[in-house]
Amino acid sequence: MAKQKKILRSFESNDPLDHYITEISFRMTPAQKKLYEVTLMHPKSIMMGAPEVLQLLQNLIRAIKAKNVIDVGVFTGCSTLAQALALPEDGKVVACDIQEETIKLGKPFWEE
């Protein structure tokens, strides 16, 4: 039986092409970039949504003109922030997680 190759997220890859694509193609705000960097230093950073996934999620939110989002499993809030930025002014994100400690890492960036 053939061994399955592990698929890496963009932030796990050492491939220079992945890094180049990440740097030039994702539209992150300064707050998102800072939260992304802080989250990468966390021992459980693998729980963070990859930038390409978060950008796709933002595009879908805008495409369907969503006004409300529920984010279950917030971790540090990279996905929460991305979703909030994609919503209109009167939009609302309900973020749910049982780990207050990791949520606290993201809150300052949400406010920014």
PyMOL commands that place a pseudoatom at each C-alpha (Angstrom):
pseudoatom trace, name=CA, resn=MET, resi=1, chain=A, elem=C, hetatm=0, pos=[0.000, 0.000, 0.000]
pseudoatom trace, name=CA, resn=ALA, resi=2, chain=A, elem=C, hetatm=0, pos=[1.373, 3.410, -0.987]
pseudoatom trace, name=CA, resn=LYS, resi=3, chain=A, elem=C, hetatm=0, pos=[2.207, 5.904, 1.732]
pseudoatom trace, name=CA, resn=GLN, resi=4, chain=A, elem=C, hetatm=0, pos=[0.091, 9.058, 1.688]
pseudoatom trace, name=CA, resn=LYS, resi=5, chain=A, elem=C, hetatm=0, pos=[1.993, 12.297, 1.435]
pseudoatom trace, name=CA, resn=LYS, resi=6, chain=A, elem=C, hetatm=0, pos=[1.180, 14.791, 4.187]
pseudoatom trace, name=CA, resn=ILE, resi=7, chain=A, elem=C, hetatm=0, pos=[-0.357, 17.948, 2.781]
pseudoatom trace, name=CA, resn=LEU, resi=8, chain=A, elem=C, hetatm=0, pos=[1.132, 21.038, 4.391]
pseudoatom trace, name=CA, resn=ARG, resi=9, chain=A, elem=C, hetatm=0, pos=[-0.651, 24.314, 4.958]
pseudoatom trace, name=CA, resn=SER, resi=10, chain=A, elem=C, hetatm=0, pos=[1.079, 27.307, 3.426]
pseudoatom trace, name=CA, resn=PHE, resi=11, chain=A, elem=C, hetatm=0, pos=[2.451, 28.407, 6.780]
pseudoatom trace, name=CA, resn=GLU, resi=12, chain=A, elem=C, hetatm=0, pos=[4.027, 24.960, 7.371]
pseudoatom trace, name=CA, resn=SER, resi=13, chain=A, elem=C, hetatm=0, pos=[5.784, 24.803, 4.022]
pseudoatom trace, name=CA, resn=ASN, resi=14, chain=A, elem=C, hetatm=0, pos=[9.472, 25.470, 3.466]
pseudoatom trace, name=CA, resn=ASP, resi=15, chain=A, elem=C, hetatm=0, pos=[8.955, 25.824, -0.268]
pseudoatom trace, name=CA, resn=PRO, resi=16, chain=A, elem=C, hetatm=0, pos=[10.101, 29.278, -1.465]
pseudoatom trace, name=CA, resn=LEU, resi=17, chain=A, elem=C, hetatm=0, pos=[7.275, 29.297, -4.026]
pseudoatom trace, name=CA, resn=ASP, resi=18, chain=A, elem=C, hetatm=0, pos=[4.669, 28.867, -1.264]
pseudoatom trace, name=CA, resn=HIS, resi=19, chain=A, elem=C, hetatm=0, pos=[6.224, 31.742, 0.667]
pseudoatom trace, name=CA, resn=TYR, resi=20, chain=A, elem=C, hetatm=0, pos=[6.282, 33.944, -2.436]
pseudoatom trace, name=CA, resn=ILE, resi=21, chain=A, elem=C, hetatm=0, pos=[2.625, 33.228, -3.223]
pseudoatom trace, name=CA, resn=THR, resi=22, chain=A, elem=C, hetatm=0, pos=[1.631, 33.879, 0.383]
pseudoatom trace, name=CA, resn=GLU, resi=23, chain=A, elem=C, hetatm=0, pos=[3.488, 37.183, 0.448]
pseudoatom trace, name=CA, resn=ILE, resi=24, chain=A, elem=C, hetatm=0, pos=[2.101, 38.616, -2.792]
pseudoatom trace, name=CA, resn=SER, resi=25, chain=A, elem=C, hetatm=0, pos=[-1.388, 37.217, -3.154]
pseudoatom trace, name=CA, resn=PHE, resi=26, chain=A, elem=C, hetatm=0, pos=[-3.116, 37.495, 0.220]
pseudoatom trace, name=CA, resn=ARG, resi=27, chain=A, elem=C, hetatm=0, pos=[-4.724, 40.760, 1.193]
pseudoatom trace, name=CA, resn=MET, resi=28, chain=A, elem=C, hetatm=0, pos=[-4.281, 40.936, 4.954]
pseudoatom trace, name=CA, resn=THR, resi=29, chain=A, elem=C, hetatm=0, pos=[-4.709, 44.101, 6.986]
pseudoatom trace, name=CA, resn=PRO, resi=30, chain=A, elem=C, hetatm=0, pos=[-1.867, 45.124, 9.307]
pseudoatom trace, name=CA, resn=ALA, resi=31, chain=A, elem=C, hetatm=0, pos=[-3.856, 43.741, 12.278]
pseudoatom trace, name=CA, resn=GLN, resi=32, chain=A, elem=C, hetatm=0, pos=[-4.323, 40.409, 10.499]
pseudoatom trace, name=CA, resn=LYS, resi=33, chain=A, elem=C, hetatm=0, pos=[-0.601, 40.175, 9.722]
pseudoatom trace, name=CA, resn=LYS, resi=34, chain=A, elem=C, hetatm=0, pos=[0.318, 40.850, 13.357]
pseudoatom trace, name=CA, resn=LEU, resi=35, chain=A, elem=C, hetatm=0, pos=[-2.202, 38.303, 14.670]
pseudoatom trace, name=CA, resn=TYR, resi=36, chain=A, elem=C, hetatm=0, pos=[-0.965, 35.767, 12.124]
pseudoatom trace, name=CA, resn=GLU, resi=37, chain=A, elem=C, hetatm=0, pos=[2.629, 36.254, 13.324]
pseudoatom trace, name=CA, resn=VAL, resi=38, chain=A, elem=C, hetatm=0, pos=[1.657, 36.011, 17.013]
pseudoatom trace, name=CA, resn=THR, resi=39, chain=A, elem=C, hetatm=0, pos=[-0.356, 32.864, 16.319]
pseudoatom trace, name=CA, resn=LEU, resi=40, chain=A, elem=C, hetatm=0, pos=[2.534, 31.229, 14.447]
pseudoatom trace, name=CA, resn=MET, resi=41, chain=A, elem=C, hetatm=0, pos=[4.604, 31.468, 17.634]
pseudoatom trace, name=CA, resn=HIS, resi=42, chain=A, elem=C, hetatm=0, pos=[1.959, 29.618, 19.672]
pseudoatom trace, name=CA, resn=PRO, resi=43, chain=A, elem=C, hetatm=0, pos=[2.754, 25.932, 20.355]
pseudoatom trace, name=CA, resn=LYS, resi=44, chain=A, elem=C, hetatm=0, pos=[-0.579, 24.914, 18.817]
pseudoatom trace, name=CA, resn=SER, resi=45, chain=A, elem=C, hetatm=0, pos=[-0.311, 27.166, 15.756]
pseudoatom trace, name=CA, resn=ILE, resi=46, chain=A, elem=C, hetatm=0, pos=[-1.384, 24.244, 13.543]
pseudoatom trace, name=CA, resn=MET, resi=47, chain=A, elem=C, hetatm=0, pos=[-4.936, 25.071, 14.684]
pseudoatom trace, name=CA, resn=MET, resi=48, chain=A, elem=C, hetatm=0, pos=[-4.840, 28.381, 12.800]
pseudoatom trace, name=CA, resn=GLY, resi=49, chain=A, elem=C, hetatm=0, pos=[-6.650, 28.617, 9.496]
pseudoatom trace, name=CA, resn=ALA, resi=50, chain=A, elem=C, hetatm=0, pos=[-4.269, 29.006, 6.565]
pseudoatom trace, name=CA, resn=PRO, resi=51, chain=A, elem=C, hetatm=0, pos=[-4.280, 32.464, 4.927]
pseudoatom trace, name=CA, resn=GLU, resi=52, chain=A, elem=C, hetatm=0, pos=[-5.547, 31.076, 1.620]
pseudoatom trace, name=CA, resn=VAL, resi=53, chain=A, elem=C, hetatm=0, pos=[-8.502, 29.454, 3.404]
pseudoatom trace, name=CA, resn=LEU, resi=54, chain=A, elem=C, hetatm=0, pos=[-9.325, 32.640, 5.311]
pseudoatom trace, name=CA, resn=GLN, resi=55, chain=A, elem=C, hetatm=0, pos=[-9.223, 34.707, 2.137]
pseudoatom trace, name=CA, resn=LEU, resi=56, chain=A, elem=C, hetatm=0, pos=[-11.523, 32.239, 0.394]
pseudoatom trace, name=CA, resn=LEU, resi=57, chain=A, elem=C, hetatm=0, pos=[-13.880, 32.444, 3.371]
pseudoatom trace, name=CA, resn=GLN, resi=58, chain=A, elem=C, hetatm=0, pos=[-13.878, 36.244, 3.112]
pseudoatom trace, name=CA, resn=ASN, resi=59, chain=A, elem=C, hetatm=0, pos=[-14.648, 36.047, -0.599]
pseudoatom trace, name=CA, resn=LEU, resi=60, chain=A, elem=C, hetatm=0, pos=[-17.562, 33.674, 0.055]
pseudoatom trace, name=CA, resn=ILE, resi=61, chain=A, elem=C, hetatm=0, pos=[-18.951, 35.914, 2.813]
pseudoatom trace, name=CA, resn=ARG, resi=62, chain=A, elem=C, hetatm=0, pos=[-18.871, 38.896, 0.451]
pseudoatom trace, name=CA, resn=ALA, resi=63, chain=A, elem=C, hetatm=0, pos=[-20.292, 36.900, -2.471]
pseudoatom trace, name=CA, resn=ILE, resi=64, chain=A, elem=C, hetatm=0, pos=[-23.377, 35.780, -0.547]
pseudoatom trace, name=CA, resn=LYS, resi=65, chain=A, elem=C, hetatm=0, pos=[-23.679, 39.178, 1.146]
pseudoatom trace, name=CA, resn=ALA, resi=66, chain=A, elem=C, hetatm=0, pos=[-23.697, 37.572, 4.594]
pseudoatom trace, name=CA, resn=LYS, resi=67, chain=A, elem=C, hetatm=0, pos=[-24.561, 39.764, 7.561]
pseudoatom trace, name=CA, resn=ASN, resi=68, chain=A, elem=C, hetatm=0, pos=[-24.073, 37.235, 10.366]
pseudoatom trace, name=CA, resn=VAL, resi=69, chain=A, elem=C, hetatm=0, pos=[-21.376, 34.632, 11.022]
pseudoatom trace, name=CA, resn=ILE, resi=70, chain=A, elem=C, hetatm=0, pos=[-20.881, 32.018, 13.730]
pseudoatom trace, name=CA, resn=ASP, resi=71, chain=A, elem=C, hetatm=0, pos=[-17.243, 31.051, 14.295]
pseudoatom trace, name=CA, resn=VAL, resi=72, chain=A, elem=C, hetatm=0, pos=[-16.988, 27.840, 16.321]
pseudoatom trace, name=CA, resn=GLY, resi=73, chain=A, elem=C, hetatm=0, pos=[-13.476, 27.055, 17.528]
pseudoatom trace, name=CA, resn=VAL, resi=74, chain=A, elem=C, hetatm=0, pos=[-11.863, 30.498, 17.571]
pseudoatom trace, name=CA, resn=PHE, resi=75, chain=A, elem=C, hetatm=0, pos=[-8.340, 29.652, 18.826]
pseudoatom trace, name=CA, resn=THR, resi=76, chain=A, elem=C, hetatm=0, pos=[-6.563, 33.071, 18.561]
pseudoatom trace, name=CA, resn=GLY, resi=77, chain=A, elem=C, hetatm=0, pos=[-9.189, 34.527, 16.270]
pseudoatom trace, name=CA, resn=CYS, resi=78, chain=A, elem=C, hetatm=0, pos=[-7.511, 34.724, 12.855]
pseudoatom trace, name=CA, resn=SER, resi=79, chain=A, elem=C, hetatm=0, pos=[-10.653, 33.382, 11.195]
pseudoatom trace, name=CA, resn=THR, resi=80, chain=A, elem=C, hetatm=0, pos=[-12.878, 35.528, 13.413]
pseudoatom trace, name=CA, resn=LEU, resi=81, chain=A, elem=C, hetatm=0, pos=[-11.031, 38.670, 12.360]
pseudoatom trace, name=CA, resn=ALA, resi=82, chain=A, elem=C, hetatm=0, pos=[-11.070, 37.699, 8.685]
pseudoatom trace, name=CA, resn=GLN, resi=83, chain=A, elem=C, hetatm=0, pos=[-14.819, 37.084, 8.815]
pseudoatom trace, name=CA, resn=ALA, resi=84, chain=A, elem=C, hetatm=0, pos=[-15.520, 40.330, 10.648]
pseudoatom trace, name=CA, resn=LEU, resi=85, chain=A, elem=C, hetatm=0, pos=[-13.565, 42.291, 8.047]
pseudoatom trace, name=CA, resn=ALA, resi=86, chain=A, elem=C, hetatm=0, pos=[-15.619, 40.728, 5.250]
pseudoatom trace, name=CA, resn=LEU, resi=87, chain=A, elem=C, hetatm=0, pos=[-18.968, 41.645, 6.786]
pseudoatom trace, name=CA, resn=PRO, resi=88, chain=A, elem=C, hetatm=0, pos=[-20.771, 44.946, 6.178]
pseudoatom trace, name=CA, resn=GLU, resi=89, chain=A, elem=C, hetatm=0, pos=[-20.772, 47.658, 8.904]
pseudoatom trace, name=CA, resn=ASP, resi=90, chain=A, elem=C, hetatm=0, pos=[-23.975, 46.262, 10.417]
pseudoatom trace, name=CA, resn=GLY, resi=91, chain=A, elem=C, hetatm=0, pos=[-22.703, 42.663, 10.332]
pseudoatom trace, name=CA, resn=LYS, resi=92, chain=A, elem=C, hetatm=0, pos=[-22.138, 40.516, 13.406]
pseudoatom trace, name=CA, resn=VAL, resi=93, chain=A, elem=C, hetatm=0, pos=[-19.756, 37.684, 14.300]
pseudoatom trace, name=CA, resn=VAL, resi=94, chain=A, elem=C, hetatm=0, pos=[-20.591, 35.331, 17.156]
pseudoatom trace, name=CA, resn=ALA, resi=95, chain=A, elem=C, hetatm=0, pos=[-17.331, 33.656, 18.199]
pseudoatom trace, name=CA, resn=CYS, resi=96, chain=A, elem=C, hetatm=0, pos=[-17.426, 30.525, 20.378]
pseudoatom trace, name=CA, resn=ASP, resi=97, chain=A, elem=C, hetatm=0, pos=[-14.528, 28.771, 22.074]
pseudoatom trace, name=CA, resn=ILE, resi=98, chain=A, elem=C, hetatm=0, pos=[-13.855, 27.156, 25.446]
pseudoatom trace, name=CA, resn=GLN, resi=99, chain=A, elem=C, hetatm=0, pos=[-10.235, 28.379, 25.716]
pseudoatom trace, name=CA, resn=GLU, resi=100, chain=A, elem=C, hetatm=0, pos=[-10.371, 31.966, 26.983]
pseudoatom trace, name=CA, resn=GLU, resi=101, chain=A, elem=C, hetatm=0, pos=[-6.552, 32.059, 27.160]
pseudoatom trace, name=CA, resn=THR, resi=102, chain=A, elem=C, hetatm=0, pos=[-6.059, 31.791, 23.388]
pseudoatom trace, name=CA, resn=ILE, resi=103, chain=A, elem=C, hetatm=0, pos=[-8.948, 34.124, 22.612]
pseudoatom trace, name=CA, resn=LYS, resi=104, chain=A, elem=C, hetatm=0, pos=[-7.222, 36.777, 24.737]
pseudoatom trace, name=CA, resn=LEU, resi=105, chain=A, elem=C, hetatm=0, pos=[-4.277, 36.676, 22.310]
pseudoatom trace, name=CA, resn=GLY, resi=106, chain=A, elem=C, hetatm=0, pos=[-6.510, 37.766, 19.449]
pseudoatom trace, name=CA, resn=LYS, resi=107, chain=A, elem=C, hetatm=0, pos=[-8.772, 40.352, 21.105]
pseudoatom trace, name=CA, resn=PRO, resi=108, chain=A, elem=C, hetatm=0, pos=[-6.307, 43.270, 20.876]
pseudoatom trace, name=CA, resn=PHE, resi=109, chain=A, elem=C, hetatm=0, pos=[-6.003, 42.667, 17.125]
pseudoatom trace, name=CA, resn=TRP, resi=110, chain=A, elem=C, hetatm=0, pos=[-9.796, 42.487, 16.747]
pseudoatom trace, name=CA, resn=GLU, resi=111, chain=A, elem=C, hetatm=0, pos=[-10.035, 45.909, 18.364]
pseudoatom trace, name=CA, resn=GLU, resi=112, chain=A, elem=C, hetatm=0, pos=[-7.267, 47.274, 16.134]
for i in range(1, 112): cmd.bond("trace and resi %d" % i, "trace and resi %d" % (i + 1))
show_as sticks, trace
zoom trace
